[in-house]
Amino acid sequence: MELITKVIPTPGTVYKPSDPFLAQVIENTRLTPKDSADDIHNIVLDLSRSEIAYLEGQSVGILPPGVDEDGKKHRVRLYSIASSRVGDDGTSKTVTLCVKRVVFTDEATGQEVRGVASNHICDAKVGEDLALTGPTGRKFLLPQDDQVNLIMVAVGTGIAPFRAFIKYIFHERGSWGGKISLFFGAKTGFETLYMNQENNDIGQYYTKETFQAFQALSRQEKTSTGERVYVQHKIAEQRESLWPGLKAGKSVVYLCGLKGMEAGVDKVFGSWAEQDGMDWEAYKEELKATGRWNVEVY
Ligand SMILES: Cc1cc2nc3c(=O)[nH]c(=O)nc-3n(C[C@H](O)[C@H](O)[C@H](O)COP(=O)(O)OP(=O)(O)OC[C@H]3O[C@@H](n4cnc5c(N)ncnc54)[C@H](O)[C@@H]3O)c2cc1C
């Protein structure tokens, strides 16, 4: 199978952790409903004093201030870019991130633990600076050939790079020749980021001929066997639409979001390969090596 040629990042300044760019917060709004346990924010940063040029599918790093418990400087945390290359305001001078506040209870001590970077970002006030590194990433990018089918699978904040892809494709580019399938997992319909009544950035493109979107709402829907519905269940229903293209090397798969999502999705594609007498692990390696299987889970 030949290599899929991806879009090439435009030359621009790439900031290192030793010398980050101070990006001012222009917007910080909560995306999840007030009563949701998940606190996810849409963050817009000002890049106008930099020469940063990014592409859909890349990430930036955020360097939290201060030091860790060993007295060492905090390490950079990566965040997928949620805006297309021109930014949500079209100036090419802003970048949008979609950040989930990490809060959990340490089972050993029973203490609440708050993630360093995600809380720093979600608490940032408009006008404050965040230390930014990057942009980085050369794999999770769109193919150059628009006849290629795109299969995007997201859970939670994993929607960020796909919001960027979809905005670029339908808003700036205007169209895409191949078929685009988006599978998005959330707990409830109110928590479908960028696809709800208040913020319908992605939902507005549902009517496009080449775009189909499927939501898996784990706390709202049940499978016929009584299980919670996850993205893999929605993918399993689309064999006819997805598998022939992937088998023929005409599709690119992107998975982004919670680490736990990968195994379930992998199993569905694996079962289709098996039905056709193929060795899925070997085929997946080929898909990976040629840029057709792209995973960014965290
Ligand atoms: C390529 C890439 C792209 C990413 N994109 C995004 C994005 O778009 N949006 C986004 O929100 N995040 C994204 N992340 C994750 C992000 O980089 C951080 O890892 C995340 O925000 C947590 O960082 P933190 O500093 O807040 O938490 P930390 O202070 O680093 O603490 C998190 C630690 O707590 C552990 N932990 C977390 N939850 C629990 C739990 N419930 N129980 C026990 N332990 C737990 C984790 O394993 C981790 O070790 C991305 C990561 C990568 C690698």
PDBQT file of the ligand as one rigid body, heavy atoms in Angstrom, charges set to zero:
ROOT
HETATM    1  C1  LIG A 301      -1.341  14.511  21.911  1.00  0.00    +0.000 C 
HETATM    2  C2  LIG A 301      -2.160  14.899  23.116  1.00  0.00    +0.000 A 
HETATM    3  C3  LIG A 301      -3.241  15.738  22.951  1.00  0.00    +0.000 A 
HETATM    4  C4  LIG A 301      -4.030  16.089  24.049  1.00  0.00    +0.000 A 
HETATM    5  N1  LIG A 301      -5.103  16.903  23.843  1.00  0.00    +0.000 NA
HETATM    6  C5  LIG A 301      -5.878  17.259  24.884  1.00  0.00    +0.000 A 
HETATM    7  C6  LIG A 301      -7.023  18.089  24.679  1.00  0.00    +0.000 A 
HETATM    8  O1  LIG A 301      -7.322  18.508  23.551  1.00  0.00    +0.000 OA
HETATM    9  N2  LIG A 301      -7.769  18.411  25.758  1.00  0.00    +0.000 N 
HETATM   10  C7  LIG A 301      -7.478  17.959  27.019  1.00  0.00    +0.000 A 
HETATM   11  O2  LIG A 301      -8.212  18.299  27.970  1.00  0.00    +0.000 OA
HETATM   12  N3  LIG A 301      -6.401  17.153  27.233  1.00  0.00    +0.000 NA
HETATM   13  C8  LIG A 301      -5.595  16.802  26.213  1.00  0.00    +0.000 A 
HETATM   14  N4  LIG A 301      -4.497  16.009  26.432  1.00  0.00    +0.000 N 
HETATM   15  C9  LIG A 301      -4.161  15.621  27.826  1.00  0.00    +0.000 C 
HETATM   16  C10 LIG A 301      -3.296  16.718  28.484  1.00  0.00    +0.000 C 
HETATM   17  O3  LIG A 301      -2.038  16.764  27.843  1.00  0.00    +0.000 OA
HETATM   18  C11 LIG A 301      -3.038  16.474  29.977  1.00  0.00    +0.000 C 
HETATM   19  O4  LIG A 301      -2.508  15.173  30.135  1.00  0.00    +0.000 OA
HETATM   20  C12 LIG A 301      -4.277  16.610  30.849  1.00  0.00    +0.000 C 
HETATM   21  O5  LIG A 301      -4.836  17.908  30.727  1.00  0.00    +0.000 OA
HETATM   22  C13 LIG A 301      -3.903  16.385  32.306  1.00  0.00    +0.000 C 
HETATM   23  O6  LIG A 301      -2.880  17.272  32.660  1.00  0.00    +0.000 OA
HETATM   24  P1  LIG A 301      -2.834  17.947  34.089  1.00  0.00    +0.000 P 
HETATM   25  O7  LIG A 301      -1.547  18.672  34.208  1.00  0.00    +0.000 OA
HETATM   26  O8  LIG A 301      -4.082  18.718  34.362  1.00  0.00    +0.000 OA
HETATM   27  O9  LIG A 301      -2.862  16.719  35.055  1.00  0.00    +0.000 OA
HETATM   28  P2  LIG A 301      -1.599  16.128  35.850  1.00  0.00    +0.000 P 
HETATM   29  O10 LIG A 301      -1.193  17.034  36.940  1.00  0.00    +0.000 OA
HETATM   30  O11 LIG A 301      -0.572  15.706  34.866  1.00  0.00    +0.000 OA
HETATM   31  O12 LIG A 301      -2.299  14.887  36.494  1.00  0.00    +0.000 OA
HETATM   32  C14 LIG A 301      -2.848  13.925  35.676  1.00  0.00    +0.000 C 
HETATM   33  C15 LIG A 301      -2.377  12.585  36.236  1.00  0.00    +0.000 C 
HETATM   34  O13 LIG A 301      -3.430  12.073  36.975  1.00  0.00    +0.000 OA
HETATM   35  C16 LIG A 301      -3.780  10.803  36.499  1.00  0.00    +0.000 C 
HETATM   36  N5  LIG A 301      -5.257  10.743  36.528  1.00  0.00    +0.000 N 
HETATM   37  C17 LIG A 301      -6.102  11.482  35.800  1.00  0.00    +0.000 A 
HETATM   38  N6  LIG A 301      -7.372  11.178  36.102  1.00  0.00    +0.000 NA
HETATM   39  C18 LIG A 301      -7.308  10.201  37.061  1.00  0.00    +0.000 A 
HETATM   40  C19 LIG A 301      -8.263   9.471  37.796  1.00  0.00    +0.000 A 
HETATM   41  N7  LIG A 301      -9.570   9.673  37.588  1.00  0.00    +0.000 N 
HETATM   42  N8  LIG A 301      -7.812   8.575  38.704  1.00  0.00    +0.000 NA
HETATM   43  C20 LIG A 301      -6.508   8.377  38.904  1.00  0.00    +0.000 A 
HETATM   44  N9  LIG A 301      -5.553   9.040  38.228  1.00  0.00    +0.000 NA
HETATM   45  C21 LIG A 301      -5.940   9.944  37.327  1.00  0.00    +0.000 A 
HETATM   46  C22 LIG A 301      -3.245  10.706  35.114  1.00  0.00    +0.000 C 
HETATM   47  O14 LIG A 301      -2.889   9.406  34.775  1.00  0.00    +0.000 OA
HETATM   48  C23 LIG A 301      -2.027  11.607  35.176  1.00  0.00    +0.000 C 
HETATM   49  O15 LIG A 301      -0.931  10.864  35.590  1.00  0.00    +0.000 OA
HETATM   50  C24 LIG A 301      -3.707  15.603  25.346  1.00  0.00    +0.000 A 
HETATM   51  C25 LIG A 301      -2.612  14.759  25.500  1.00  0.00    +0.000 A 
HETATM   52  C26 LIG A 301      -1.852  14.401  24.413  1.00  0.00    +0.000 A 
HETATM   53  C27 LIG A 301      -0.686  13.477  24.624  1.00  0.00    +0.000 C 
ENDROOT
TORSDOF 0
